[in-house]
């Protein structure tokens, strides 16, 4: 059936002809549509989020470990140990103030008065122990000794009694020797949280020499294999007041300075990473970030390679470090350590360069102590997204951006223990995990 004329002289199309005409129009329209059309539905655009793992050789340059931050005298507790785990010897040093010159006592009439005429009788040194952090197989014996040499609390160590920039003096014998035994005491963790070292009047008097040089005291562990953390050392003196001689009063001489010294000193591996300890260790990683990625296949299969690495495309960046067993074993962490990561602001001034703000915040990164013993090999991500973003930002001059990242303990020092990680060239070497998002997954040429 063909077309017919309508009353106005025009051609009237049948329904079948109208459908054919519409189909022909659609074919012509498709042939004239360009991929650059304003019709966005015709362009295959969609975000692609990809995880990329870069080995050290593709983002890292050098690793350096520096020590000497803080001192054992910064710690709350003093370590006393003897052949702990077959390695560690540690001794507590303390220098007491002079004896109190007066005491407040009650006279025979019941009135409270200050008495400055005291007779010093005998006394004892009391060591309060951290019962949770100490590690023994039961009761242990400890010794109190005295020694004559002067020492500098922030810098002294097993070999040196003074170790400063302008002054370096050794002990007559390593370990604050020679010394004179004064007393012994036993600490039983099942009975108390302290150990007492009794002193008779003659022994007590050496700590109150107001003419010569008053000796210092030293606390040693006698029981092999034991490790004790001493929270405080005080000298208690029993005195007889003149205003009421039937009464015995106990007064105290407090520590004037205190610290502990230990042996051996654990030098770091040249190719490893270490943080923590007392004094603390820091490890500085120098990064050489690429700005263009040509792989891996997991990336290039979803976006066009080469792929420009820019802050806009970077969602997440973390340097992944793998734990190693801490050696010597005596320095293995027994409590959770907190790691920190900060930019090195002036690399030329390392190891004393100032550091920038933390990338990990006030809480740091918790490191489980189990990861540094027989179960070593745990991966810990250190999130440094802002740091990596600054290194790949094309709008920031490359010379104005720090390339050095310092890994350190959140508190320096936190304990005698330290954390060890695999360095470059070793199994478990650092790697960089990136999560990238690209909007322009297809390029139109």
Secondary structure, DSSP 8 states (H G I E B T S, - for coil): ---EE-TTS-EE--HHHHHHHHHHHHHHHHHH--TTSS-GGGS----EEEEEEEEGGGTEEEEEEEEEES-GGGSSSEEEEEEETTTEEEEEEEEE----S-EEEE-TTS-EEEE--EEEEEEEEEEEE-TTT-B-SS-EEEEEEEE-----TTT--SSEEEE-SS-EEE-SBTTTBS-EEEEEEEE-TTT-SEEEEEE-HHHHHGGG-SSS---EEEEEE-STT-EEEEEEEEEEEEEEESS-TT-EEEEEE-EEEEEEEEES-----TT-EEEETTTEEEEEEEE---SEE---HHHHTTS-SSEE--GGGEEEEEEEEEEE--SSGGGS-SS-EEEEEEEES-GGGTTS--EEEESSTTT-EEE-GGGGTTT---EEEEE-HHHHHHHT-TTS-GGGS--EEEEEESSSS--S-EEEE--TTSTT--EEEEEEEES--S---
